[in-house]
Every structure is written in structure tokens, then in C-alpha cells.
Amino acid sequence: MGADQHVVNRLLREMRTGNSEAFTQLLPLVYEELHQIAGWQRRKWEGEDTLDTTALLHEAYIRLVDHSGQRWESYPHFLAVAATAMRQVLMDYAKRKQAVKRGGGLKRVPMLEIDLAFDKSVSIDEARSEALIALDASLRRLADVDSRQSRIVECRFFGGMTIEETATALGIAPITVRRGWTMAKSWLHHDLTKTVEEST
């Protein structure tokens, strides 16, 4: 993480005590890292055919401002929340595009496309928006079953965080992240397979 974490953590503490200026001071310090996360997320979602990185970051920033009173415990926690905000912006954008293309409905998603979307080893251009929308819906169902596993997926897959960064962001041990990541991927794959089968 590039920003001075001591300064960032101090500003996060000041925000928790009601200092409204702290959030304004925070943005320039974390802008570059947020910009990198935004670039990674938008390419992961739909190649170059999506919101540009700066637009995505600014849209997410507006959502973060609306939640600037919440308790961000650490810099990694803040980045995790920012990554979630970016995911929500891209979800809204992808759904609007699909509604225009298909008259409001999403087509059934082949399981192969979902596997490609979830597999970080394949080219990001292979992951299509339909698969990622289906994955997002499944992730919401996982949150109802196990919120921690859902948050691990948000950090790892949508936020691009390492095991260690995810552990810090969520305040849990790295081994717990590894175990939760494995279990969450298995649960999501089962849920998505079931959803595809039921739609056939």
C-alpha cells in the first residue's frame, strides 16, 4: 500500500470522532491506490468497454462520502469498503447496459463463463458482464448464509487484495481468510451451478 498508513489511520480515527475535514484530507493521500483498484476492477468487469477509471473512482467517491461517518477501523478496511463501492457502481452500469441490449432481461449464463469470471488466472477479457452479474447475485445469497465469507470474496475477487491485506481489512487471521476463500468459492460454484440448472 503506497499511502502513509500512519497518517491515513490518524485521519480515519479523526473521522470517527466527527472531524468532517478528515475525509477531504484523506482522498489525496489514497487517490493513487484507489485509482489502481478502480482500473483493475473495470478491466475485470468488461475489458475497456465500461466506465473509464477516473469516472468509476469519482462515482465510488460520492458513495464513500455518503458513508463517511461509518467506522473505518484501518486503511485496509477503508480500501475494502471502497472496492465494494466500486463494485456497486459497476454493477449498476452493467445492469443498465444489459437492459438496453436485451430489453430489460439477462440471458441465462453458461457455467463456463462464470468459471472464467471467477478464475483470476485467465485473461480478464474472457470474463463477461453477464457472468459477473450472476456472480454478484450469488455473492449476495452467500452473504445471507455466511457474511464473513462474502466479505472475503469482496476483498479478494472484487478488491484484488492479498490474503494478508484481506486479513487486516477484516480483522481475522490469514489462515481464516484462506479457509474462507476456499469454502466461499466452493459454495458460489455450487450455487451458480444450481441456478444455471434451474434455468434450463
N, C-alpha and C positions, 0 to 999 in steps of 0.2 A: 504494500500500500504506500503510495507516494506522499500523501499529505502528512504533516507533523501530527501524529496521533495524540500527543500530549495537549497540543493546542485545540485540536478538534474535540477531544474528550472534555476539555475545560468548557468549551462553548456548549457542548451538549448538556453538561451539568448546569450551566447558566440558563439554558432554555428550560430545564426542568424547574428552575426557581422562578420562572416568569419573565426572564430578560428577553424581550421581543427583538432586540437588536442582534442577539447572538446568532439567530438564523441567517440574517443578512450577512454577517461576518463569516459565517460558515461556508457559504456557497463558493466564494473564490478559492478557498483552500481545498475543496473537494471536487471542483469542477472537472479537472482533467481526468480524474479516476471515474467520475460519473459519466463523462463523455466516452471513455473506453468501454464501460459497461453498456452504455446505450448503443454504441457501434456494434458490439458483439451481439447484443440482443436483436437488433433489427436485421442483421445478416442471418442470424439463426432462424428468424421467423420467415423471411421471404426474400432472401438474396438482396439485391439492390432495389427491388420493386416494393418499396414501403416508405414510410416516413423517413426523411433524412435524419441523421444522427442528432443534429442540433435541435431540430423540431421535436424529436422524441424526448430529448433531455428537458427542453423547456416545458413540454406538456406534463412530464413527470414532476418537474419542479413545482408547478402550480398545485399538483395534488399533494406534494410534500408540505407546501405552505399551509394547506388546509388542515394538515395534521401535525403542524409544528409544535403543538402543545403536548404531544404524546411523549412518553418516557423512552427515549432512545438511550440505552444503557452504555453503549460503546460505539466506536466508529464502525466495526463490522456489522453491528446491529443496524446502524443507520444505513449502511450500504445494502443490507438485505431488504430493508423497507423500501429503499429507492429502487432496487431491482424489481420488487413486486409492483411498485407504481408504474414502472416502465412496461412490465408485462401487461398490466391492465390497460394501458394506453394502446399497446399493440393489439391486444385482444379486441378492443373496441374498433380499431382501424380495420383489422382483418374481417371482423363480422360485417362491417359496413360494406367492404369490398365484395364479400361473398353474397350479400343481399342484393347488391346491384347486378352481379353477374348471373345469379340464379333466381332472381325474383323473390328473394327472401328466405330461401331454404338452403341448408347444407346438404351436399350429397353424402351417401354412405362412404366411409373412409376405409380403403383396403388396409388390412393389418400390416402389410409390408411397409406402407407409408408411415404408419405410426412407429414401427420399429426403427425406421430410418430417422424419424424426427427425434427419437429418444436416444439413439446411438451417437455419442459425441465423436466417434472415430470416423464417421462418414462425412462427405462434403456437405457443408451447410446448405448448398443449393439443392440438395436432394430432399430436404425437409420442406414439405408443402404446408401452406397455411391451414388446409382442411385438417391435416393430421395434428397440427399443433392446437387447433381449436378443440378437437376431440380430446387431446391430452389434457388441456386446461380443464375441460368439463370433468374428466376423470379425477383430476387432482382435487377438484372441489369436493367430489364424493369421498376421496381419501381423507380430506380434512375433517369430515364428519365422523370418520372411523378412528383416525389417529392424527391429530393436528400436528404433532411433532414431526412425524414422517412427512407430512405435507410441506411443512416449513423447510425440512431438509432438501426436498426436491426443488422448492423455490430457490433456495440458496445455490444448490449445486448445478441444477439444469438451467434455470432461468437467470440466475445471477452470475453464473460462471465462477463460483467460489470454490476454493480448495477445501479439502476435508478439514484442515486446521482453521481456515477462515470461517467455515460454517460452524465449527465447534465453538469458536469465540463468539460469533454472532448470536448463537442460540444458548450459550452458557452451559454447554454439555461437553462430555469427553469426546475426543476424536474417535475412539473405538465405538462409541454410541452412534456417532454420525455414520461410520462405515456400515455398521449393522443396520441402522435405519434406512440408509441409502439402498442397500441390497434388498431389504424387505419391501421398501416402497416401490422399487422397480418391478419386483415380482407381483405385488398387489395390483399396480397400474396395468401391467401387461395382462393379467387375468381379467381385470375389469374391462379393459378395452376389447379384449378378445370376445368376452361375453356380449358386450354392446354391439360389436360387429355381427356376431352370430344371430343376435335377436333381431337385427335389422334386415337380415336376408330372408 
